[in-house]
């Protein structure tokens, strides 16, 4: 499965920068990607932080690993935490 990788930067409530990638099936709508990002932010206690095209942009398309593909089929998306994502 090919996936779109959206590079995402969000400023946390404490001012620290979060950087994570949102992986979705290729050609998914941007609005859907933002909804997935907001769902992830809610899980992190950052649900009121801004997530728009300014913070979340398509970076590239890649072939998903079998594990990532399975998880995307189960929940619609997959998050790769890069930095500032730990609680």
C-alpha positions as CSV (number, residue, x, y, z in Angstrom):
1,X,0.0,0.0,0.0
2,X,1.3,3.5,-0.9
3,X,0.7,6.1,1.8
4,X,0.8,9.9,1.9
5,X,3.1,11.2,4.6
6,X,2.0,14.5,6.2
7,X,4.7,16.3,8.1
8,X,3.1,17.9,11.1
9,X,4.3,20.6,13.6
10,X,2.1,21.7,16.4
11,X,2.9,24.0,19.3
12,X,1.8,22.4,22.6
13,X,0.0,24.3,25.3
14,X,3.3,24.6,27.2
15,X,5.0,26.2,24.1
16,X,7.0,23.1,23.2
17,X,7.0,22.0,19.6
18,X,5.5,18.6,18.6
19,X,6.6,17.0,15.4
20,X,4.9,13.9,14.0
21,X,4.0,12.3,10.7
22,X,0.5,11.3,9.8
23,X,0.4,8.4,7.4
24,X,-2.8,7.8,5.4
25,X,-3.7,5.8,2.3
26,X,-2.5,7.6,-0.9
27,X,-4.8,10.4,-2.1
28,X,-6.8,10.7,1.2
29,X,-8.4,14.1,1.5
30,X,-6.6,16.8,3.5
31,X,-9.7,17.3,5.7
32,X,-9.6,13.7,6.7
33,X,-5.9,14.0,7.6
34,X,-6.6,17.0,9.8
35,X,-9.4,15.1,11.6
36,X,-6.9,12.2,12.3
37,X,-4.4,14.7,13.5
38,X,-6.9,16.3,15.8
39,X,-7.9,12.9,17.1
40,X,-4.2,12.2,17.9
41,X,-3.8,15.6,19.6
42,X,-6.8,14.8,21.8
43,X,-5.1,11.6,22.9
44,X,-2.1,13.7,23.9
45,X,-4.2,16.2,25.8
46,X,-3.6,18.9,23.2
47,X,-7.0,18.9,21.6
48,X,-7.4,22.7,21.4
49,X,-4.2,23.3,19.5
50,X,-4.4,24.5,15.9
51,X,-4.0,21.9,13.1
52,X,-4.4,23.3,9.6
53,X,-2.6,23.2,6.3
54,X,0.0,25.6,7.9
55,X,0.9,22.9,10.5
56,X,0.3,19.8,8.5
57,X,1.5,19.4,4.9
58,X,2.0,16.5,2.5
59,X,5.6,15.7,2.5
60,X,5.9,12.6,0.2
61,X,4.4,9.3,-0.8
62,X,6.0,6.0,0.3
63,X,5.4,2.3,0.4
64,X,4.0,1.3,3.9
65,X,5.5,-1.6,5.8
66,X,3.2,-4.6,6.5
67,X,2.7,-3.5,10.1
68,X,1.9,0.1,9.2
69,X,-0.4,-1.1,6.4
70,X,-2.3,-3.3,8.9
71,X,-2.7,-0.5,11.4
72,X,-3.9,1.9,8.7
73,X,-6.5,-0.6,7.7
74,X,-7.6,-0.9,11.3
75,X,-7.8,2.8,12.3
76,X,-7.5,4.7,9.0
77,X,-4.2,6.3,9.8
78,X,-0.8,5.8,11.5
79,X,1.2,8.3,13.5
80,X,5.0,8.4,13.7
81,X,6.1,10.4,16.7
82,X,9.3,12.3,15.9
83,X,9.9,14.8,18.7
84,X,8.1,16.6,21.6
85,X,5.3,14.0,21.6
86,X,5.8,12.4,25.0
87,X,3.6,13.5,27.8
